[in-house]
């Protein structure tokens, strides 16, 4: 039975392992998805930042290459107005550039020109040219580019009422790529002003979007492949565990059937031993069956549950099986037993409990067999239990055993009538017998005398 229990435990462990594998597979999918999104977001931001930096550098170099030779004279910005058209055409030749402004370091707008979106790219005059030579102040990004001598760039909207509103209202752009690039003097190598460049981000957006899509697809492919490989490993392990679990189940079923057959054989062997005990003493033939019948009837009268009644059936049948070890000369002795002989007989409850206790099915019956000779006043054997210390089933079997002994012929006494036996039981209520068990017995005698072999019509003891 221990082997079967071990197999069942291993089966449950395998089931838990399979469940853990499934949970792990789901968790790994969530982790892979989360890691993919986090890594993709980081790489997307890095990709966008790199693309913006590359575009910023490219625009700053292009505009500087076109404008600076014409505008910078030593350490000052000098606008050659006679070359305004050629300068604007050179700057705006790159299709992405929308507006270019040249600022002096003190915040004065030195030069500007723009391309109209609605006029298919031709140069147009704009109201910003009316602000040339006016000190409009330096905004934060422009000041940063001059102070740090480094280009500054960002994607900006063209909303609001500020300077950027011109690109939205007059040129038709809703967002632009804005670059501030310092203008360095020829002698001091320090910024003497800055370019403010607005470029159409359409191509840049398309490039970033294309690379971002490629990035996300690549990441998705990598993580799906990793999770797929993990899923295959888990699936293989799951199949292996499932196969082992099925084998264990089949083996457990086989073992359970073997144990059932073994229990059945053992029970049959115990029944054979019990029959041997009855056969050793012709005066007690049928005693075990009668005790069982009486004990179960008393249990039903007391309203015991099915499990307790099952205990009474087996305990009533096998309560004297321990007498297999008592010599025949003692069992059938017609005279009073000596003290030594009685001590030998008193061992039969413990011997019987050991015999029955070897069967798993009979474990619950052991206390009833072991203590069926205990007395309510504590003067019984083998453990001198008293009162409610005695298991109820043991008290019932003890009373049933005593009643059958009193109403059958024995070598040392003649059978008493049922009334005489009932009177003896009542007189020993609270001393030898449990009071509640006595009350149930008396109720049975009054209502069902045939249970004890009494013909209700004749009022006589009959053979049972």
N, C-alpha and C positions, 0 to 999 in steps of 0.2 A: 504493500500500500504506500510505503514511503517513496518507492520508485515512481509510482503513478503521480503522487503529489509533486515530486520533483519535476516530472515531465510537464505537468500542468503549469507549474511555476515557470519553467523554461518557455513554455508556449506563450504565457502571458508576457514574459520578458521580450520575446520575439515580436509580439503584437505591438508592445510599446516601442520597440526599436523601429518597426515599420512606420508607426505614427510619427515618431521623431524624425525619420528620414523625410516623410512627406512635409512636415512642418519646416524642416531645414531647406527643402527644395523651394517651398513657397517663400520663406524668408530670404533665401539667396536671390530669388527673382526680384524681390522688393529692394534688396540691397544693391543688386546690379543696376536696377532701374534708377534708384536714388543716386548711386555713384556716377552713372552715365549722365544724368541730368546735371549733377553738380560739376563734373569735369567738363561737360559740354558748355555749361554757362561760363566757367572760368576761361576755357579756350576761346569761346565766342567773344568774350570781352577783350581777351588778349589779341585776337585776330582783328577786331574792330580798331583797337588802339594802334596796332601796327599799321593797319591800312591808313588810318587818319594821319599818323606820323609820316608815313611815306608820301601821302598826298600833300601834306603840309610842306615837307621839304622840297618836293617837286615844284609846287606852285611858287614858293618863296624864291627858289633858284631861277625859275623861268622869268618871273616878273623882275627880279633883281638884275638878271642878265640883260633884259630889254631896257628897263627904265634907268637903272643906276648910271650907266655911262652917259646918258643924256641929261640927267638931273643933278648929279653930284659934281660940285666944283670945289675941290679941296675939302674944307670942313663945313660946307654949307650946301643947301639945296637951292638950285637956281633953275627956274622953269623956262625952257626955250619955247615961247608961245608960237613962234613961227613954224615950229615943228610939231605943234599939238596934234594935228590930224594923223601924221605919220607915226607919232609916238603911241597914240591911242590905237591905231590900226595894228601896230606891232604887239602891243600888250594884249589886245583882245582877239588876236589871231587864234589863240588857243580857245576852242569852242566852249570849254567848260567855264572859262572866266566870265563873270557877269559884270562886276564892278571892281575898279582899282582906285584906291584913294592914297594920296601921299601926304603924310603928316610931318610937320616939323616937331622937334622935341618939345617945344613950348605949347603945343596944342593947336597950332595954326594949320588949317587945311590948305595945303600948297597946290594940290592938283587932283582932279578926279575925272573919270570917264566910265560910261556904262554901256552895256549891250541890252537892247530891248528884246524880250521874249516874243512879244506880239508882232514885232517888225522883222521877224525871221533873221535875227542876228545882226541887223545893221546898227551902226552907231547912232545914238540919239542924244540930243542935248538933255540935260536933266537939271532939276532945280538945285541940286547940290552944288552945281558950278557957281551959283550965285553966292555960295558961302565961302568960296575960295578967298584966301587971305584974311579970313576971320578966325579969331581964337575961339574955338568951340570946346576947348578943354579936352583932356585925355580921359577916356574911360578906363576901367580897371585893366582889361586885357591889353589895351594899347600901352598903358603905362608899364605893365609888367614886361612886355616885349622890349621896351626901351631900357628899363632898369636892368633886366637880366641879360640883355643882348642875345636873346633866344626867341625863336618863333613860338607863337602861341596860337592854338587852333581849337575850333569846336564847331559842332553842328548846331545851328541856331535857327529859331523861327523868325519870321518877319512880321509878327503881329505887333500890336500896340501902336503908340504914337511917336515912338522915338525915331532915331536915325534909320533903323532897319526897315521902318514902314515904307520907305521909298522903294525898296526892292520888291515889296509886295504890291503896293498900289500902282506904281508907275511901270515896273518891269514885269510884274505878274508872277513872282516866285513866292511860295509859301514857306519854304525853308531852304537854307543855303549852308555851304561850308565856308566858315569864316576863318581867315588866317591873318595874324599880325606878325610881320617880319621886320626886324630892325634894319635901318639904313645906316651903314658904317661910313664915317668920314675917311677920306683918302690918307689923311696925315695922322689923325689921333687914334684911329681904329676904334673909336667910341661911337655909339649911336648918335646920330644927329637928327634922327626922325624915324619914321616907320611906314611900311606899306600896310594898308588895310585891303585885303583881297577877299572878294565874295565869289565863290565858284558854285556852279550847279552840281549838286551831289548825286545826280541821277546815275552817272556812270560808276561813281564810288559806291553808291548804295547797291547797284546791281552786282558789282564785284564782291562786296562784303556779303551780300545775300547768297551769291553763288558759292563762295568759299564756306559760308556758314552751313549751307545745305550739305555740301560735300563733307564738312566736318561732322555734322550730326549723323549723316548716313554711315560714315566710317565708324564713329563711336557706337552707333546702334549695332552695326555688323559685328564689331569686336565683342561687345558685351553679350549680344545674342549668341555668338559662337561660344564664348566662355560659359554662359549659362547652359547652352545646349550640351557642351561637353560634360558639365557638372551633372546635368539631368540624366545623361546616358550612364554616368558612373553610379548615380543614385538608383537609377532604374535597374541596373545590373545587380547592385547590392540588394535592392528590394526583392527582385526575383529570387535571388539566392536565399534570402531570409524567408520569403514566402514558401519556397520549396521545403526548407528545413521545418517551417512551421506545420506545413501539411503532413510531412512525415511524422512529426511529433504528435500531431492530432491522431493520425491513423494508429500510431504505436500506442498512444494513450487509450484509444478505444479498445484496441486489442488487449492491452494490459488490464483495463477495467473489466472486460469480459472474463479474462483469466482470473482476476480477483473475485469476480462474482461466482464463478464456478468453484474457485477454491473455498470461498465462504460457504457456499452451498454444501460442498463436500465436508467441510469442517463441522457445519451445523448437523449434518447427517451423522457424523461421527459422535458428536455430543449427544444427539438423540439416542444413538446406539448405546453409549455409556449409561445414559439415564435409564434406558430399558434394562440394561444389565443390573443396575441398582435395584429396580423394582423386582427383577427376577430373582435376586439374591434372597429376598424375603417374601415368601408367598402371602404373608398376612398384609403386605402393603401393596399388592398388585392393584394398579389403577389409581394409586394414591396421588401421583403427580398430576394426572389429568383432572382429578376431582378438585385438587387444590387450585389448579389453574382456573377451573370453571367458577369456583366460589370467589376467588380473588378478583376476577374480572367483573363478576356481578356486583361485588361490594364497591369496586372502583366506579362502575357505572352509576350505582346508587349515590355515590359521593359527587358525581358530576365531573370526574376527571377527564382531561383531554385525551385525544387519540394517542398521543405519544406516551402518556403515562399508562394508558390501558395496554399498549403494546409491551411496555416494560413488565406489567403484571402477567401478561400471557407467558412470556419467556421465564420470568422469575418463578411463577407458579409451577411451570413445567420442570425447571431445572434446579429448584431450590435445594434438593437433596443430592445433587449429582456428586458432591464432595464425599458422600458415603461410599463411593467406589473404593476408597482407601481404607475403609473400616472392615476389619475381619468379619467373616460371616458368623463366627461363633458369638461375637458381641451383638451383631444386628439381630440374630434370631434367639438370643438367650432369653429363656422364659422367666428367669429369676431377676431380681433387682441387680442392676449393674454396680460393680465396685467403683470406688472413687477413681481408680486408674482407668477403668474401662470407660467411665463417663467422660474423663478428660480426652480420651481418644475420640469418642463420638463428638465432643464439642469442637473438634478441629474441622468438622465437615463444612461449615459455612465458609471458612477461609480457603479450604481446598477447592470448594466449588467455585468461589469467586475467581481463583487463579485459573481454573480450567476455562470458565466462560470468558474471562477477560482477554483470552488470546484471540478472540474473534472481534473484529472491528464492529460488526453489527450488534454485538452484545454488550458493548462497553457501558451503555446506560443501565443495563440490568445488574451490573456488578454490585452496587450498594444495596439493592433489594435482597439479593442472595446472601451477601456478607452479613447483613444485620437482621435477618428475619427471626433470629432467636433472641434479640434484645428485648428487654422488658421496660414498660413505661416507668417503673420505679427505679430503674438503673441496676437491677440485679440480674440482668441477662448476660449473654455472651455473644461475640468474643470480646467486645470493647466496653461493655457495661455503659452503653449510652442510655440516656434517660429523657423522657418527655419528647419535646419537639426536636431534640437532637437526632432522633431516629427518623430516617426517611419514611415518608408516608407509605410508599409502596412496600417497604419492608414490614411495616406494622400490619398492612393488609394481608400480605403473604403469611406472616406469623400467625394471625388469627385464623385464616383459612386452613393452615397446616394443623393448628390445634383442634379446630372443629372436626376436621376429617379424622384426626387421630382418636378423638373421643367417640365418634359415631361408627367406628369400625373395630372389629375384634383384633386384639394384639396379644402376643404371648403372655404379657404381664397384666392384661386387663380385658374385660368383656366390653362390647360396644354399648354405649349409652344411647338413650333415646334422644331425639332432637330437642325435646323440651328440657331434658336434663342437661344436655350440652349447652343449650342457650342460657339456662340458669347459671351454669358454671362460668360462662363468658361474662354475663352481667355482673356476677359477684366479684370478678377479677378486673372489672373496668376501672381504670385509673391506677392499677397496680401492675398487672401483667399486660393488659391491652390498652390501646389508645381509646379514649372515650368516644371520639367521633367515629372511629371505625366500628366500635361496639354498637353505637346507635344505628349505623347503616346496616350492620348485620341483623340486628333485631327487626328492623323494618323489612328486610328481605324475607326473614323467617315468617313474618306475619302475612306477607303478601304473596310470596312464592315458595311455599314449603317443598314443592316438587323439585326445586333446585337442589335440595339436599337429600333427594331420594325418598320423599314422603308422598304417598298417594293421598291427595286431598280428600277423596271420597271415603277411603277406608281408614285414613289416619294412621296408616302403618308404614314402616320403612320398607322400601322396595329395592330390588337390585338395580344398580346403575353402572 
